[in-house]
Amino acid sequence: MLDDNLKLNLPNGESIPMTPGMCLLLETDSLKNVTPATISRCGIVFMNRQEVNRPKQMFNQYLKQLPPNLSESLKDMELQANWLFVDALQVFNHEKSRNNLLLNDVDEHWIVHNFIMMLDSYLHGYWIEFINNNLLESEDGSQQV
């Protein structure tokens, strides 16, 4: 909580003094535990996740940050994922509308995020290969100088 003395008081008892020019940006997925005092001291900007960050945008952003040694496969990965997402999200939305989900807080973003994490674990070897190749190139370059 931020008190009137411009100190951020943490739950563990620590205090972080803030200077006059200092700003804090906090992001949360819920305001369940926020007190009225916190709200009165903070400016709150609500951004609806469905409008700001669509699942397709999340996946496209992920594809952009993949290592260059996967560049030949990016288009195939995108096409396969687009095909998979359409069917998977249709089934998900149908089951959600029928209240057949075990976890009610799950949404399309959760599904895409977990798909990206799973895909990333499969592509870990490509990252290692890319890093090792760059290390070898930098070592060769430094030896030639």
Residue pairs with C-beta under 8 A, 6 or more apart in sequence:
1 8
1 9
1 35
1 37
1 38
2 8
2 9
2 18
2 24
2 38
2 41
2 42
3 9
6 17
6 18
6 19
6 20
7 15
7 16
7 17
7 18
8 15
8 16
8 18
8 24
9 15
10 16
18 24
26 42
31 39
31 44
49 107
49 109
50 107
50 108
50 109
53 109
55 85
55 89
55 108
55 109
55 111
55 112
56 82
56 85
58 109
58 112
58 113
58 116
59 78
59 81
59 85
59 112
59 115
59 116
60 78
62 116
62 119
62 120
63 74
63 77
63 78
66 74
66 123
66 126
67 126
67 127
67 129
67 130
68 130
69 126
69 129
69 130
69 133
70 77
70 123
70 126
77 119
81 115
85 112
85 115
88 111
89 108
89 111
92 108
92 111
93 108
95 101
96 106
